[in-house]
Amino acid sequence: MRIIASVAAMQRLARQWRRAGRAVAFVPTMGFLHEGHASLMRRARRACGARGVVVVSIFVNPTQFAPHEDFAQYPRDPRGDAALCRQNGVDILFMPEAAEIYPPDFSVYVTEDRLSKPMEGVTRPHHFRGVATVVAKLLNLVLPTAAIFGAKDFQQAAIVQRMARDLNFPVEIIVAPTARADDGLALSSRNKYLSAEERRQAPILFLALQTAQAAVSQGPVPRGKLRKKIHRLIASQPAARMDYVEFFDPGTLEPSALVKPGARMALAVWLGKTRLIDNAEL
């Protein structure tokens, strides 16, 4: 595996691969990698084949964090990350510094105006501008034929798909299933922030998804009624505090007044000082 820090070097390699007609599968991450990321790397290998190139990027993107959020404290483990990438057959690990990605006079951003408004867009209004911008830049640097994102960040993946479509990026966006712990908790780098007691309570998010799935399996449910049911369930855990729960059309992200099978549910919950998100099809 080769580690690259330079934007120029990454783009030079990418152009060579494109001229040679090689398939390139790309997994963008913010590091502190875990089994969820490893599953994306394996999906990337399937996408490009044994003779293709798997590229993983590690970049904690400052533009998607608000000033009060955890950019400085976001967990980092470059040595462990490199080891996990090697174990999972990654060919190129791209680890640029912020100055490589954002020059001092950087002034151009990518903004998505529809899918970014609900859910995460309410709580973190500038988040998706930073996400779309850095993903656009990384796609231009790596020039992949396929890019793999996890379904845990469903709204993010939908925005990236829309950006690729609307701005004509020649790349297939693949959304891979959420990787989970044995108790159902979605794997996330932020799980390390949880205390032992908070970690014990954290599977309440998965239980909320299962509860909604069971309710909808019996027939359509009014959104307000189902929302109250989920709020009560989350409140049953003393460390848990609901940020939002929403039921929506997976294609448009428009909220569903009557929640039916095929709708999607997403929620964000605070466990102490740690904010976790999850989602699933109902």
Secondary structure, DSSP 8 states (H G I E B T S, - for coil): -EEE--HHHHHHHHHHHHHHT--EEEEEE-SS--HHHHHHHHHHHHHH-TTSEEEEEE---GGGS-TTSSTTTS---HHHHHHHHHHTT-SEEE---HHHHS-TT-------SSTTSSTHHHHSTTHHHHHHHHHHHHHHHH--SEEEEEGGGHHHHHHHHHHHHHTT-S-EEEEE---B-TTS-B--GGGGG--HHHHHHTTHHHHHHHHHHHHHHTS-EEHHHHHHHHHHHHHTSTTEEEEEEEEE-TTT--B-SEE-TT-EEEEEEEETTEEEEEEEE-
